[in-house]
Amino acid sequence: MKNVVITGASKGIGAETARTFARNGFNVIINYNKSEKEAVELRKEIKEKHPNLIVEIYKCDVSDFNQCKKMIDFSLSILGCVDVLVANAGISQVKPIIDTNESDFNNIINTNLKGVYNSIMSVLPNMLSNKNGNIVAVSSIWGTCGASCESLYSASKFGVIGLCKSLAKELGPSNIKINCVAPGAIETEMNSDLSTLEKAEFCNSTPLGRFGNPEEVANAIYFLSNSTFITGQTLTIDGGYTC
């Protein structure tokens, strides 16, 4: 039986990823920061469907390295090893660059980019000692082409891809595979503020004509987590929006 730690797993893509890994027989650590109620409910749901699995929740702000380390130490204490890390935790912001400030920059970069670094650095000693591991980080299509009025978010997601490509080369000799997914418009809380017109415009610009759903992203994450000869890649999941 394998083990996975998923950051930002209480809702949306993270929660669906937890369900997907559990369905495939993984013990699951569900990380949350603010959404404790949702994390508790998700754990209960998964345990009812898969009573033989170890499923635990852990509160951690991924922007804090010490909290990340304690989360991985907790995971190792009950699981023994971490086979897969899914670095999913992230926040968004839609604001013209002229209206942003240093606090905005720090919040976005510390969560979306430093949070991936912190999570990877915390799990890396265990994976290096085992000479095996799979890491999947959640970036965005805006991490490949950028988005107007989302400059800080786009920069953070570009950074995630660059970090993972570099580490894929550095850690490949230790049989640690690192890949990214780059979702487009997905039906999650993060996109709930979009107006009906904005959603329609997005769908009209997407060859498949619709938003994606979290399960479709989770399936791609699970696919990459099983890779044996795929590393340093970014799998775009956007219905053809950027093709």
N, C-alpha and C positions, 0 to 999 in steps of 0.2 A: 504494500500500500504506500502511495506517495503522498507528499505533503506540499501544500501551497500556502503562501502568505499573500494576501491581497490588500493593498492599501486603498483607502477610500471606498470600502466595500459595502457600505450600509444602504446605498441607493444606486439607481441608474445602472450604468455599465458595470460598475464594481459588484453590485448585488447580483446581477445576472451572471457575471463571471463566477461568483461564488457558487451559484446554483449549478452552473455548467460543470465546474470541477468536481463538485460533490456527486453529480450524476455519473461522473466517470470514475468514481471510487477514490477521490482524493480526500484526505483530512484537510480541513480548511481553517485558517486563522482569518477572521473578519476584522479588519482594522476600521475604526471610525474615529472621528474627532468630536464633532458636535451632535451628530444624529444617533444618540444612544438608543432611543426608542426603536428606530428602524433597525438598528443592528441587533437588538435583543429579539425583535420579531423575526428577523431573517434567520438567526441562529435556531430559534424554535421551529421555524418552518423546515429548515434543512434537516434538523435532528429527527423530526417526525417522519420525514420521508426516508432518511438514511440513518437509522438508529445505531448502526455499527461504526459510524465514522466519528472521529474526533472533530468537533466543531466548537471553536471558542471565539469570543470577541475580545478586542483589546483597544482601549482608548489611547490614541497617540497622535500628536501633531507632527506630521512628517517633516515640517520645516525645522524641527529641533532634533539635532543629531543624537543627543543623549536619550531622548524619548524613543527614537527609532532603535537604538541599540538595545534598550530595555525591552522593546517589543520583540525583537529577534531573540534575545536571551530567553524571554518567556516562551516563545515558540519552540526553541530548541529544548527547553526543559520538559515540555510535554510531548514533543514530536520526535526528538532525537536528531533530526536533520531537516533542512528545507531544500526540497528538490526544485521548486519553482517559486519565483517572486514575480508578482504582477504589480508594477508600480503605476497605479491608476489614479491616486489622489490628485486632485487639481481644482483650481478655481478659475473663474472667467471674469472679464471686465470689458464692457463696451463703452468707450469714452474717447473723444478726440484727444490726440497726444498733447495738445496745448492745455487741456484741462486736467491732465494727470499731474501727480506730484511724486516726491521721493517715497512717500509712504505707499502709494499705489505700486510703484516699481518694486519695492521691497516685498510687499505682500505677494505679488504675482510670482516673482522670481524665486522667492524663498519657498513657496509651496510647490510650484510647478516644476522647477528645475533643481533647486537645492534639495527638495523633498525626494526626487528620484535619486540624486547622488547619495543622500543620507541612507535611503533604503538599501541601495546597492552596497554601499560601504559596510553596512551593518551585517548583511547576509554573506558578504564575500568570503570572510575567513572560513566559514563552514563549507562553502562550495569549493574553495581552493583546496581544503584538506581532503575533500571527497573526490577531487579532480572531476567534478561533474556539476552541472546545474543549468537551468534555463531561466532567463530573465526576459520579461516582456514589459516594455514601458508604453504607456498610452500617450501619444502625441496628438496631433490634429492635422487636418488638411491645411490649416493656417500655419502649421509648422513646416509646410513645404512651399507655400506660395504667398503667405501673408494675407492679412485682412485689414481693410480700411477701418479705422476707429477701434481696432483691437491690436495695436502695435505691441503693447507689453505682453499680452497673451501670446501673440504670434512669436515674439522673440523668445519667450520661455519654451515654447514648443519646438522652435528651431533648435534651441539648445539641447533639448532632450534627444533629438535625433542625432545631433553631432556627438553628444556624450556617448550614446550607444554605439554609433559607428566606430568611434575610437576605441571603446572598450572591447568591442568584438574582435578587433585586431590584437589588442593587448592580452585578452583572456582566452582567446581561442586555443592556444597551446595547452591550457588547463582544462579543455573540453567544456568550457562555459560558453553557452550560446546566448547572445543578446540581440533582441529584435524589437521593433516598434510597430504599433498599429497607428494609423492616422485616420480617425473617423471624420466623416463629414457631418451633415445635419442628421442628428439622431434624436428620436423622441425621448428626451430626458428632461429633468427639471432645469438643467442648465440652459435649455432652449425654450423654456416655457414662457419667457418674457417676449418672445417674438410675436408680432402682430399677425393677424390672419393674412394680411397682404404680404408681409415679409415671408411667411411660410409658403404662400402660393408662388411668390417669385423664386424662392429656392427650389421648389418642386419643378417649376417650369424650366429652370436651368439645369435640371438633373435628368440625364437620359432615361433613368428608370422611373422618373416622375413622382417620386415620393421621398419622405424621410426614411432613414433606416431605423431599426429598432435595436435595443440593447443586446438582445440575444444574438443578432447577427455579428455584432462586434465581439461578444463573448466567444462565439464559435471560432472567430479568427484568432483571438488570443489563445484559446486552447490549442488550436492547430500549431501555432508557433511555439507553444510551450512543449510540444512533443518533437520539435525539430531535432534532427541529429546532424544535418549538414546544411542548415540554413542559419546564417548569423550575419549581423550587421545590416539587416534589411528593414525597410519600412513598407508595411502592407497597408495600402490605402483602401478605406471602406467608405465610399461616398456615392455609390450609385452611378458613377461615371461623371460626377460634377467637375472633376479636374482633369478628365482624360483629354 
